[in-house]
Amino acid sequence: MRTYLVVIDDSAEARVALRFAARRAAKTNGTIEVLAIVEPQDFVQWGGVQAAMEEEQRLRIEASVTASVGEIVDAAGIRPNIVVRSGEPVSEVRAFIGTRNDIAALVLGACSGGHPGPLVADFTGHDSGKLPCPVMIIPGSLDDERLEALS
């Protein structure tokens, strides 16, 4: 079974990438893994505060996933698995992919204007050939009709 890994945050381009991955998974009988990364705070005195921040992030991501792909998920019966990790985003994505043999593609959204974003820049840069899966870059400017045609 194909698993599409989508790294999501609060950006519009991440939601476009998620919609693309959901459509792709529906058409290929695949699944979706949604990875949200909470960057650690400079100083967190109590571990409970960090845990609360991660839980808040998880709830925000679940709401974003539901809002972005709810109709696709319902129609195709796909239930995305949501993973929240804490750490530096590039390292966490690399570590996550390194533990999974079922990841068919890393799906990232690129900002529609200016710099494409740190994950896109890193995973398409000089180390891109070291990943064990393809990287799909989804332009953040694509509308639903175009996403449907491309997926």
Secondary structure as the mmCIF struct_conf table of DSSP 4:
data_model
#
loop_
_struct_conf.conf_type_id
_struct_conf.id
_struct_conf.beg_label_comp_id
_struct_conf.beg_label_asym_id
_struct_conf.beg_label_seq_id
_struct_conf.end_label_comp_id
_struct_conf.end_label_asym_id
_struct_conf.end_label_seq_id
STRN STRN1 THR A 3 ILE A 8
BEND BEND1 ASP A 10 SER A 11
HELX_RH_AL_P HELX_RH_AL_P1 ALA A 12 LYS A 27
TURN_TY1_P TURN_TY1_P1 THR A 28 ASN A 29
STRN STRN2 THR A 31 VAL A 38
HELX_LH_PP_P HELX_LH_PP_P1 GLU A 39 GLN A 41
BEND BEND2 ASP A 42 ASP A 42
BEND BEND3 GLN A 45 GLN A 45
HELX_RH_AL_P HELX_RH_AL_P2 GLY A 47 ALA A 76
TURN_TY1_P TURN_TY1_P2 GLY A 77 GLY A 77
STRN STRN3 ASN A 81 SER A 86
BEND BEND4 GLY A 87 GLY A 87
HELX_RH_AL_P HELX_RH_AL_P3 PRO A 89 GLY A 98
TURN_TY1_P TURN_TY1_P3 THR A 99 THR A 99
BEND BEND5 ASN A 101 ASN A 101
STRN STRN4 ILE A 103 ALA A 110
HELX_LH_PP_P HELX_LH_PP_P2 CYS A 111 CYS A 111
BEND BEND6 SER A 112 HIS A 115
HELX_RH_AL_P HELX_RH_AL_P4 PRO A 118 PHE A 123
TURN_TY1_P TURN_TY1_P4 THR A 124 ASP A 127
HELX_RH_3T_P HELX_RH_3T_P1 SER A 128 LYS A 130
BEND BEND7 LEU A 131 CYS A 133
STRN STRN5 VAL A 135 PRO A 139
TURN_TY1_P TURN_TY1_P5 GLY A 140 SER A 141
HELX_RH_AL_P HELX_RH_AL_P5 ASP A 144 LEU A 150
#
